[in-house]
Amino acid sequence: MNKLIKILNGLEKIITIITGIMILLLTLLISWQVFSRYVLNTGQFWAEELAVISMMWIGFLGAAGALWTDSHIGLNLFVQIFPEFLQLCLGVLRNIILTVFSLILFYNGIILVKRTMGGTLSALGFSIGYSYLIVPASGLLLVLFAIVKLVKEIFDYFDLGVN
């Protein structure tokens, strides 16, 4: 289990690096788009499409990374007032709900990708389905992270040797 957690920590670091690079590129892309529109008087439609796709990828990758590192918005102050066993139950319930939601996201993401593979993005010229690949990919990451966190919480509570 410790080996799996180390692997997932490394995966999360990669996700964070990719997301950070995408945010930097998005900033440059939007700056270029504004410059070209207002200074050069020419619209860059490819930049707009790429910006929308990038924001979607950043959001989904960021959600997966935030789940693993517990850096998402939560009601920790509220949960901490309960006894430890009830905190465990709430944590288990949270991770079960996250797992079910993520499985639904994964399943419907696959359907979305399949249904949109026939269409083409007008400015970028590649299949719309490729831009939606992040939906099932992040759903799979979220499932993996939620299940491992669920098992880890239970192991930690009963002191079964997982750090």
Salt bridges, closest charged atoms under 4 A:
ASP70 OD1 - HIS72 NE2 3.90
ASP70 OD2 - LYS149 NZ 3.11
GLU153 OE2 - ARG94 NH2 2.57
ASP156 OD2 - LYS152 NZ 2.74
